Each structure stands twice: as C-alpha cells, then as structure tokens.
Amino acid sequence: MSDAVAQQTEELEPVIDLSIADTVIDKYIDIPGNLMPVLQGVQDEYGYIPRVVADHIAERLNVYPSQIYGVLTFYSQFHLKPRGKFIIRVCVGTACHVQGATRIVDTFFDKLHIGHAETSPDLRYTFEKVACLGACGMAPLAMVNDSTYGAMTVQKVEEIVADYNQRPLK
C-alpha cells in the first residue's frame, strides 16, 4: 500500500479502542456459540461494528473473517458504518403506502438531505424505509428510535424534524 493510500485510509477510519471489544469478547470467550452475543455486545458499545473490530473479533474467536462478515451482512440488525443518534424509520408497507407513505418519505428526504439507508454527516440522523412497523391502524407510520408517530402528515414530519434538531447529540 502506498503512503498516500495508507494516509487516506487512516484519515477516513477513526482510531478504534480495541480494549472495548476485548471486554465484550472476554465476557463470552468460553461460551459455545459466542459469536452472536459478541457481535451484539460490540455493536452496543461502538454503535456499529468497525472493520478493524470485526477482524479483531475473528482473530480472538479463532474464526475466519469471512464467517464474521457472513453474519454481519446476513442480519439486518448489524451495521458496518456509523449510524445517527436518531434512527428514523418510515413504514412503506401496503397500509402505509395507500395512506401516503411516499409523500412522508419524500418530505423526510427533503428535510434531512439524506436518502434511504443513509446517515447525515453530523451523525444526527439515519433514515430507513421499512416494509412494516406492525401498526397498520396508525398508517402512515414513522418511528424515531423507540417513539412511534402515527397518522403522519407533511406537517408532522416538519414538527418531528424541528423537535429532533433541537435535541443534543451527546
């Protein structure tokens, strides 16, 4: 790897404290079938699973990195990139679609300046369209983290974004 590429890689990837991952790994190291709880615990600590941490887990658990990445890419609960503090999900299932979910999605896109499965540069928001949130009677439906917002309108989108823009990031 050239010095320029190495320098660019270092600039793009923050320095990761592997001792945090080691604490999680040490908790499960002697338990059979420990991969899922290790990955869940590591993601809870970092907010996502950085590449260097995934490789470290593979080394510590004595498994191939491809096994780790197979699990990380199979399960939608795992994330390989940093995510926003506020995860916004908008249902685009049949009931929500019929009730105008497309307009809700488009309004969030316009207000947040990010699209589906994207995170804002300041790590405030991650936006996701989801197939169903399981509350069809409240269609169209959006969630921000664990808060549910039913009967969504363009005005409600604007109010939600204004509210979460006022909340601290830390």
Buried (B, 14 or more C-beta within 10 A) or exposed (E): EEEEEEEEEEEEEEEBEBEBBBEBBEEBEEEEEBBEBBBBBBBEBBBBBBBBBBBBBBEBBEBEBEEBBEBBEEEEEBBEEEBBBBBBBBBBBEBBBEBBBBBBBEBBBEBBEBEEEBBBEEBBBBBBBBEEBEBBEBBBBBBBEEEBBBEBBBEBBBEBBEEBEEEEEE
